[in-house]
Amino acid sequence: MKKYDWRSADMMKFFFYVIMYFIAIRQFITCYLHTSS
């Protein structure tokens, strides 16, 4: 196992999850607003 590999992979995974979560919330809000109005 490398020393810095897990760290970079963890940061990338965290960043990826945050971005996906943000996009999902934005899409959900936009869809909700479109359906409600």
mmCIF entry with sequence, helices, sheets and N, C-alpha, C, O atoms, coordinates in Angstrom:
data_MODEL
# 
_entry.id   MODEL 
# 
_entity.id                         1 
_entity.type                       polymer 
_entity.pdbx_number_of_molecules   1 
# 
_entity_poly.entity_id                      1 
_entity_poly.type                           'polypeptide(L)' 
_entity_poly.nstd_linkage                   no 
_entity_poly.nstd_monomer                   no 
_entity_poly.pdbx_seq_one_letter_code       MKKYDWRSADMMKFFFYVIMYFIAIRQFITCYLHTSS 
_entity_poly.pdbx_seq_one_letter_code_can   MKKYDWRSADMMKFFFYVIMYFIAIRQFITCYLHTSS 
_entity_poly.pdbx_strand_id                 A 
# 
loop_
_entity_poly_seq.entity_id 
_entity_poly_seq.num 
_entity_poly_seq.mon_id 
_entity_poly_seq.hetero 
1 1  MET n 
1 2  LYS n 
1 3  LYS n 
1 4  TYR n 
1 5  ASP n 
1 6  TRP n 
1 7  ARG n 
1 8  SER n 
1 9  ALA n 
1 10 ASP n 
1 11 MET n 
1 12 MET n 
1 13 LYS n 
1 14 PHE n 
1 15 PHE n 
1 16 PHE n 
1 17 TYR n 
1 18 VAL n 
1 19 ILE n 
1 20 MET n 
1 21 TYR n 
1 22 PHE n 
1 23 ILE n 
1 24 ALA n 
1 25 ILE n 
1 26 ARG n 
1 27 GLN n 
1 28 PHE n 
1 29 ILE n 
1 30 THR n 
1 31 CYS n 
1 32 TYR n 
1 33 LEU n 
1 34 HIS n 
1 35 THR n 
1 36 SER n 
1 37 SER n 
# 
_struct_asym.id          A 
_struct_asym.entity_id   1 
# 
_struct_conf.conf_type_id            HELX_P 
_struct_conf.id                      HELX_P1 
_struct_conf.pdbx_PDB_helix_id       AA1 
_struct_conf.beg_label_comp_id       ASP 
_struct_conf.beg_label_asym_id       A 
_struct_conf.beg_label_seq_id        5 
_struct_conf.pdbx_beg_PDB_ins_code   ? 
_struct_conf.end_label_comp_id       SER 
_struct_conf.end_label_asym_id       A 
_struct_conf.end_label_seq_id        36 
_struct_conf.pdbx_end_PDB_ins_code   ? 
_struct_conf.beg_auth_comp_id        ASP 
_struct_conf.beg_auth_asym_id        A 
_struct_conf.beg_auth_seq_id         5 
_struct_conf.end_auth_comp_id        SER 
_struct_conf.end_auth_asym_id        A 
_struct_conf.end_auth_seq_id         36 
_struct_conf.pdbx_PDB_helix_class    1 
_struct_conf.details                 ? 
_struct_conf.pdbx_PDB_helix_length   32 
# 
_struct_conf_type.id          HELX_P 
_struct_conf_type.criteria    ? 
_struct_conf_type.reference   ? 
# 
loop_
_atom_site.group_PDB 
_atom_site.id 
_atom_site.type_symbol 
_atom_site.label_atom_id 
_atom_site.label_alt_id 
_atom_site.label_comp_id 
_atom_site.label_asym_id 
_atom_site.label_entity_id 
_atom_site.label_seq_id 
_atom_site.pdbx_PDB_ins_code 
_atom_site.Cartn_x 
_atom_site.Cartn_y 
_atom_site.Cartn_z 
_atom_site.occupancy 
_atom_site.B_iso_or_equiv 
_atom_site.pdbx_formal_charge 
_atom_site.auth_seq_id 
_atom_site.auth_comp_id 
_atom_site.auth_asym_id 
_atom_site.auth_atom_id 
_atom_site.pdbx_PDB_model_num 
ATOM 1   N N  . MET A 1 1  ? 0.843   -1.204 0.000   1.00 0.00 ? 1  MET A N  1 
ATOM 2   C CA . MET A 1 1  ? 0.000   0.000  0.000   1.00 0.00 ? 1  MET A CA 1 
ATOM 3   C C  . MET A 1 1  ? 0.881   1.258  0.000   1.00 0.00 ? 1  MET A C  1 
ATOM 4   O O  . MET A 1 1  ? 1.894   1.321  0.696   1.00 0.00 ? 1  MET A O  1 
ATOM 5   N N  . LYS A 1 2  ? 0.481   2.234  -0.778  1.00 0.00 ? 2  LYS A N  1 
ATOM 6   C CA . LYS A 1 2  ? 1.242   3.482  -0.784  1.00 0.00 ? 2  LYS A CA 1 
ATOM 7   C C  . LYS A 1 2  ? 0.763   4.395  0.344   1.00 0.00 ? 2  LYS A C  1 
ATOM 8   O O  . LYS A 1 2  ? -0.317  4.200  0.900   1.00 0.00 ? 2  LYS A O  1 
ATOM 9   N N  . LYS A 1 3  ? 1.567   5.373  0.665   1.00 0.00 ? 3  LYS A N  1 
ATOM 10  C CA . LYS A 1 3  ? 1.208   6.243  1.786   1.00 0.00 ? 3  LYS A CA 1 
ATOM 11  C C  . LYS A 1 3  ? 0.227   7.341  1.362   1.00 0.00 ? 3  LYS A C  1 
ATOM 12  O O  . LYS A 1 3  ? -0.740  7.613  2.074   1.00 0.00 ? 3  LYS A O  1 
ATOM 13  N N  . TYR A 1 4  ? 0.465   7.961  0.227   1.00 0.00 ? 4  TYR A N  1 
ATOM 14  C CA . TYR A 1 4  ? -0.378  9.089  -0.167  1.00 0.00 ? 4  TYR A CA 1 
ATOM 15  C C  . TYR A 1 4  ? -1.546  8.664  -1.056  1.00 0.00 ? 4  TYR A C  1 
ATOM 16  O O  . TYR A 1 4  ? -2.439  9.464  -1.337  1.00 0.00 ? 4  TYR A O  1 
ATOM 17  N N  . ASP A 1 5  ? -1.538  7.413  -1.494  1.00 0.00 ? 5  ASP A N  1 
ATOM 18  C CA . ASP A 1 5  ? -2.565  6.966  -2.441  1.00 0.00 ? 5  ASP A CA 1 
ATOM 19  C C  . ASP A 1 5  ? -3.955  7.011  -1.799  1.00 0.00 ? 5  ASP A C  1 
ATOM 20  O O  . ASP A 1 5  ? -4.895  7.547  -2.386  1.00 0.00 ? 5  ASP A O  1 
ATOM 21  N N  . TRP A 1 6  ? -4.081  6.448  -0.601  1.00 0.00 ? 6  TRP A N  1 
ATOM 22  C CA . TRP A 1 6  ? -5.413  6.397  0.033   1.00 0.00 ? 6  TRP A CA 1 
ATOM 23  C C  . TRP A 1 6  ? -5.910  7.801  0.340   1.00 0.00 ? 6  TRP A C  1 
ATOM 24  O O  . TRP A 1 6  ? -7.111  8.068  0.303   1.00 0.00 ? 6  TRP A O  1 
ATOM 25  N N  . ARG A 1 7  ? -4.974  8.698  0.645   1.00 0.00 ? 7  ARG A N  1 
ATOM 26  C CA . ARG A 1 7  ? -5.387  10.064 0.970   1.00 0.00 ? 7  ARG A CA 1 
ATOM 27  C C  . ARG A 1 7  ? -5.973  10.747 -0.264  1.00 0.00 ? 7  ARG A C  1 
ATOM 28  O O  . ARG A 1 7  ? -7.059  11.321 -0.190  1.00 0.00 ? 7  ARG A O  1 
ATOM 29  N N  . SER A 1 8  ? -5.281  10.695 -1.374  1.00 0.00 ? 8  SER A N  1 
ATOM 30  C CA . SER A 1 8  ? -5.770  11.336 -2.599  1.00 0.00 ? 8  SER A CA 1 
ATOM 31  C C  . SER A 1 8  ? -7.079  10.691 -3.044  1.00 0.00 ? 8  SER A C  1 
ATOM 32  O O  . SER A 1 8  ? -8.011  11.387 -3.447  1.00 0.00 ? 8  SER A O  1 
ATOM 33  N N  . ALA A 1 9  ? -7.150  9.367  -2.972  1.00 0.00 ? 9  ALA A N  1 
ATOM 34  C CA . ALA A 1 9  ? -8.369  8.661  -3.373  1.00 0.00 ? 9  ALA A CA 1 
ATOM 35  C C  . ALA A 1 9  ? -9.527  9.058  -2.454  1.00 0.00 ? 9  ALA A C  1 
ATOM 36  O O  . ALA A 1 9  ? -10.655 9.237  -2.913  1.00 0.00 ? 9  ALA A O  1 
ATOM 37  N N  . ASP A 1 10 ? -9.244  9.194  -1.165  1.00 0.00 ? 10 ASP A N  1 
ATOM 38  C CA . ASP A 1 10 ? -10.294 9.565  -0.215  1.00 0.00 ? 10 ASP A CA 1 
ATOM 39  C C  . ASP A 1 10 ? -10.796 10.973 -0.522  1.00 0.00 ? 10 ASP A C  1 
ATOM 40  O O  . ASP A 1 10 ? -12.001 11.223 -0.512  1.00 0.00 ? 10 ASP A O  1 
ATOM 41  N N  . MET A 1 11 ? -9.878  11.881 -0.792  1.00 0.00 ? 11 MET A N  1 
ATOM 42  C CA . MET A 1 11 ? -10.269 13.265 -1.101  1.00 0.00 ? 11 MET A CA 1 
ATOM 43  C C  . MET A 1 11 ? -11.087 13.306 -2.386  1.00 0.00 ? 11 MET A C  1 
ATOM 44  O O  . MET A 1 11 ? -12.092 14.014 -2.450  1.00 0.00 ? 11 MET A O  1 
ATOM 45  N N  . MET A 1 12 ? -10.683 12.570 -3.398  1.00 0.00 ? 12 MET A N  1 
ATOM 46  C CA . MET A 1 12 ? -11.411 12.542 -4.662  1.00 0.00 ? 12 MET A CA 1 
ATOM 47  C C  . MET A 1 12 ? -12.802 11.971 -4.437  1.00 0.00 ? 12 MET A C  1 
ATOM 48  O O  . MET A 1 12 ? -13.783 12.493 -4.965  1.00 0.00 ? 12 MET A O  1 
ATOM 49  N N  . LYS A 1 13 ? -12.891 10.904 -3.658  1.00 0.00 ? 13 LYS A N  1 
ATOM 50  C CA . LYS A 1 13 ? -14.194 10.274 -3.382  1.00 0.00 ? 13 LYS A CA 1 
ATOM 51  C C  . LYS A 1 13 ? -15.098 11.245 -2.628  1.00 0.00 ? 13 LYS A C  1 
ATOM 52  O O  . LYS A 1 13 ? -16.282 11.375 -2.939  1.00 0.00 ? 13 LYS A O  1 
ATOM 53  N N  . PHE A 1 14 ? -14.532 11.920 -1.642  1.00 0.00 ? 14 PHE A N  1 
ATOM 54  C CA . PHE A 1 14 ? -15.297 12.882 -0.854  1.00 0.00 ? 14 PHE A CA 1 
ATOM 55  C C  . PHE A 1 14 ? -15.798 14.011 -1.750  1.00 0.00 ? 14 PHE A C  1 
ATOM 56  O O  . PHE A 1 14 ? -16.967 14.393 -1.686  1.00 0.00 ? 14 PHE A O  1 
ATOM 57  N N  . PHE A 1 15 ? -14.889 14.551 -2.599  1.00 0.00 ? 15 PHE A N  1 
ATOM 58  C CA . PHE A 1 15 ? -15.256 15.628 -3.512  1.00 0.00 ? 15 PHE A CA 1 
ATOM 59  C C  . PHE A 1 15 ? -16.349 15.154 -4.460  1.00 0.00 ? 15 PHE A C  1 
ATOM 60  O O  . PHE A 1 15 ? -17.312 15.876 -4.716  1.00 0.00 ? 15 PHE A O  1 
ATOM 61  N N  . PHE A 1 16 ? -16.197 13.928 -4.985  1.00 0.00 ? 16 PHE A N  1 
ATOM 62  C CA . PHE A 1 16 ? -17.172 13.384 -5.931  1.00 0.00 ? 16 PHE A CA 1 
ATOM 63  C C  . PHE A 1 16 ? -18.540 13.254 -5.275  1.00 0.00 ? 16 PHE A C  1 
ATOM 64  O O  . PHE A 1 16 ? -19.558 13.628 -5.859  1.00 0.00 ? 16 PHE A O  1 
ATOM 65  N N  . TYR A 1 17 ? -18.555 12.724 -4.064  1.00 0.00 ? 17 TYR A N  1 
ATOM 66  C CA . TYR A 1 17 ? -19.834 12.556 -3.357  1.00 0.00 ? 17 TYR A CA 1 
ATOM 67  C C  . TYR A 1 17 ? -20.482 13.904 -3.070  1.00 0.00 ? 17 TYR A C  1 
ATOM 68  O O  . TYR A 1 17 ? -21.698 14.040 -3.201  1.00 0.00 ? 17 TYR A O  1 
ATOM 69  N N  . VAL A 1 18 ? -19.698 14.898 -2.684  1.00 0.00 ? 18 VAL A N  1 
ATOM 70  C CA . VAL A 1 18 ? -20.240 16.226 -2.388  1.00 0.00 ? 18 VAL A CA 1 
ATOM 71  C C  . VAL A 1 18 ? -20.851 16.835 -3.647  1.00 0.00 ? 18 VAL A C  1 
ATOM 72  O O  . VAL A 1 18 ? -21.946 17.395 -3.605  1.00 0.00 ? 18 VAL A O  1 
ATOM 73  N N  . ILE A 1 19 ? -20.132 16.721 -4.772  1.00 0.00 ? 19 ILE A N  1 
ATOM 74  C CA . ILE A 1 19 ? -20.638 17.290 -6.029  1.00 0.00 ? 19 ILE A CA 1 
ATOM 75  C C  . ILE A 1 19 ? -21.920 16.574 -6.452  1.00 0.00 ? 19 ILE A C  1 
ATOM 76  O O  . ILE A 1 19 ? -22.892 17.221 -6.840  1.00 0.00 ? 19 ILE A O  1 
ATOM 77  N N  . MET A 1 20 ? -21.926 15.255 -6.379  1.00 0.00 ? 20 MET A N  1 
ATOM 78  C CA . MET A 1 20 ? -23.119 14.496 -6.773  1.00 0.00 ? 20 MET A CA 1 
ATOM 79  C C  . MET A 1 20 ? -24.292 14.852 -5.865  1.00 0.00 ? 20 MET A C  1 
ATOM 80  O O  . MET A 1 20 ? -25.419 14.997 -6.337  1.00 0.00 ? 20 MET A O  1 
ATOM 81  N N  . TYR A 1 21 ? -24.032 14.994 -4.562  1.00 0.00 ? 21 TYR A N  1 
ATOM 82  C CA . TYR A 1 21 ? -25.077 15.346 -3.607  1.00 0.00 ? 21 TYR A CA 1 
ATOM 83  C C  . TYR A 1 21 ? -25.643 16.723 -3.936  1.00 0.00 ? 21 TYR A C  1 
ATOM 84  O O  . TYR A 1 21 ? -26.856 16.931 -3.905  1.00 0.00 ? 21 TYR A O  1 
ATOM 85  N N  . PHE A 1 22 ? -24.740 17.671 -4.255  1.00 0.00 ? 22 PHE A N  1 
ATOM 86  C CA . PHE A 1 22 ? -25.162 19.026 -4.583  1.00 0.00 ? 22 PHE A CA 1 
ATOM 87  C C  . PHE A 1 22 ? -26.020 19.031 -5.847  1.00 0.00 ? 22 PHE A C  1 
ATOM 88  O O  . PHE A 1 22 ? -27.065 19.680 -5.890  1.00 0.00 ? 22 PHE A O  1 
ATOM 89  N N  . ILE A 1 23 ? -25.573 18.303 -6.879  1.00 0.00 ? 23 ILE A N  1 
ATOM 90  C CA . ILE A 1 23 ? -26.326 18.242 -8.142  1.00 0.00 ? 23 ILE A CA 1 
ATOM 91  C C  . ILE A 1 23 ? -27.683 17.592 -7.903  1.00 0.00 ? 23 ILE A C  1 
ATOM 92  O O  . ILE A 1 23 ? -28.695 18.058 -8.427  1.00 0.00 ? 23 ILE A O  1 
ATOM 93  N N  . ALA A 1 24 ? -27.713 16.533 -7.128  1.00 0.00 ? 24 ALA A N  1 
ATOM 94  C CA . ALA A 1 24 ? -28.974 15.828 -6.864  1.00 0.00 ? 24 ALA A CA 1 
ATOM 95  C C  . ALA A 1 24 ? -29.951 16.760 -6.154  1.00 0.00 ? 24 ALA A C  1 
ATOM 96  O O  . ALA A 1 24 ? -31.132 16.801 -6.500  1.00 0.00 ? 24 ALA A O  1 
ATOM 97  N N  . ILE A 1 25 ? -29.469 17.504 -5.170  1.00 0.00 ? 25 ILE A N  1 
ATOM 98  C CA . ILE A 1 25 ? -30.344 18.428 -4.434  1.00 0.00 ? 25 ILE A CA 1 
ATOM 99  C C  . ILE A 1 25 ? -30.853 19.523 -5.375  1.00 0.00 ? 25 ILE A C  1 
ATOM 100 O O  . ILE A 1 25 ? -32.030 19.883 -5.335  1.00 0.00 ? 25 ILE A O  1 
ATOM 101 N N  . ARG A 1 26 ? -29.956 20.054 -6.225  1.00 0.00 ? 26 ARG A N  1 
ATOM 102 C CA . ARG A 1 26 ? -30.372 21.102 -7.167  1.00 0.00 ? 26 ARG A CA 1 
ATOM 103 C C  . ARG A 1 26 ? -31.446 20.575 -8.119  1.00 0.00 ? 26 ARG A C  1 
ATOM 104 O O  . ARG A 1 26 ? -32.449 21.247 -8.362  1.00 0.00 ? 26 ARG A O  1 
ATOM 105 N N  . GLN A 1 27 ? -31.237 19.387 -8.651  1.00 0.00 ? 27 GLN A N  1 
ATOM 106 C CA . GLN A 1 27 ? -32.218 18.815 -9.580  1.00 0.00 ? 27 GLN A CA 1 
ATOM 107 C C  . GLN A 1 27 ? -33.540 18.573 -8.864  1.00 0.00 ? 27 GLN A C  1 
ATOM 108 O O  . GLN A 1 27 ? -34.608 18.830 -9.420  1.00 0.00 ? 27 GLN A O  1 
ATOM 109 N N  . PHE A 1 28 ? -33.469 18.083 -7.643  1.00 0.00 ? 28 PHE A N  1 
ATOM 110 C CA . PHE A 1 28 ? -34.684 17.805 -6.878  1.00 0.00 ? 28 PHE A CA 1 
ATOM 111 C C  . PHE A 1 28 ? -35.457 19.100 -6.625  1.00 0.00 ? 28 PHE A C  1 
ATOM 112 O O  . PHE A 1 28 ? -36.679 19.143 -6.771  1.00 0.00 ? 28 PHE A O  1 
ATOM 113 N N  . ILE A 1 29 ? -34.730 20.155 -6.245  1.00 0.00 ? 29 ILE A N  1 
ATOM 114 C CA . ILE A 1 29 ? -35.386 21.446 -5.970  1.00 0.00 ? 29 ILE A CA 1 
ATOM 115 C C  . ILE A 1 29 ? -36.011 21.995 -7.247  1.00 0.00 ? 29 ILE A C  1 
ATOM 116 O O  . ILE A 1 29 ? -37.155 22.449 -7.229  1.00 0.00 ? 29 ILE A O  1 
ATOM 117 N N  . THR A 1 30 ? -35.275 21.960 -8.350  1.00 0.00 ? 30 THR A N  1 
ATOM 118 C CA . THR A 1 30 ? -35.803 22.493 -9.607  1.00 0.00 ? 30 THR A CA 1 
ATOM 119 C C  . THR A 1 30 ? -37.027 21.707 -10.042 1.00 0.00 ? 30 THR A C  1 
ATOM 120 O O  . THR A 1 30 ? -38.027 22.298 -10.448 1.00 0.00 ? 30 THR A O  1 
ATOM 121 N N  . CYS A 1 31 ? -36.967 20.398 -9.963  1.00 0.00 ? 31 CYS A N  1 
ATOM 122 C CA . CYS A 1 31 ? -38.109 19.565 -10.353 1.00 0.00 ? 31 CYS A CA 1 
ATOM 123 C C  . CYS A 1 31 ? -39.301 19.863 -9.434  1.00 0.00 ? 31 CYS A C  1 
ATOM 124 O O  . CYS A 1 31 ? -40.434 19.984 -9.900  1.00 0.00 ? 31 CYS A O  1 
ATOM 125 N N  . TYR A 1 32 ? -39.039 19.979 -8.143  1.00 0.00 ? 32 TYR A N  1 
ATOM 126 C CA . TYR A 1 32 ? -40.108 20.244 -7.182  1.00 0.00 ? 32 TYR A CA 1 
ATOM 127 C C  . TYR A 1 32 ? -40.775 21.577 -7.487  1.00 0.00 ? 32 TYR A C  1 
ATOM 128 O O  . TYR A 1 32 ? -42.002 21.678 -7.471  1.00 0.00 ? 32 TYR A O  1 
ATOM 129 N N  . LEU A 1 33 ? -39.978 22.593 -7.762  1.00 0.00 ? 33 LEU A N  1 
ATOM 130 C CA . LEU A 1 33 ? -40.533 23.914 -8.066  1.00 0.00 ? 33 LEU A CA 1 
ATOM 131 C C  . LEU A 1 33 ? -41.335 23.868 -9.363  1.00 0.00 ? 33 LEU A C  1 
ATOM 132 O O  . LEU A 1 33 ? -42.400 24.479 -9.458  1.00 0.00 ? 33 LEU A O  1 
ATOM 133 N N  . HIS A 1 34 ? -40.827 23.145 -10.362 1.00 0.00 ? 34 HIS A N  1 
ATOM 134 C CA . HIS A 1 34 ? -41.530 23.059 -11.641 1.00 0.00 ? 34 HIS A CA 1 
ATOM 135 C C  . HIS A 1 34 ? -42.867 22.347 -11.479 1.00 0.00 ? 34 HIS A C  1 
ATOM 136 O O  . HIS A 1 34 ? -43.869 22.756 -12.066 1.00 0.00 ? 34 HIS A O  1 
ATOM 137 N N  . THR A 1 35 ? -42.881 21.293 -10.689 1.00 0.00 ? 35 THR A N  1 
ATOM 138 C CA . THR A 1 35 ? -44.119 20.535 -10.511 1.00 0.00 ? 35 THR A CA 1 
ATOM 139 C C  . THR A 1 35 ? -45.107 21.305 -9.648  1.00 0.00 ? 35 THR A C  1 
ATOM 140 O O  . THR A 1 35 ? -46.311 21.264 -9.901  1.00 0.00 ? 35 THR A O  1 
ATOM 141 N N  . SER A 1 36 ? -44.616 22.005 -8.637  1.00 0.00 ? 36 SER A N  1 
ATOM 142 C CA . SER A 1 36 ? -45.505 22.736 -7.730  1.00 0.00 ? 36 SER A CA 1 
ATOM 143 C C  . SER A 1 36 ? -46.130 23.939 -8.438  1.00 0.00 ? 36 SER A C  1 
ATOM 144 O O  . SER A 1 36 ? -47.300 24.255 -8.225  1.00 0.00 ? 36 SER A O  1 
ATOM 145 N N  . SER A 1 37 ? -45.342 24.603 -9.278  1.00 0.00 ? 37 SER A N  1 
ATOM 146 C CA . SER A 1 37 ? -45.850 25.789 -9.976  1.00 0.00 ? 37 SER A CA 1 
ATOM 147 C C  . SER A 1 37 ? -46.259 25.425 -11.388 1.00 0.00 ? 37 SER A C  1 
ATOM 148 O O  . SER A 1 37 ? -46.714 26.287 -12.140 1.00 0.00 ? 37 SER A O  1 
# 
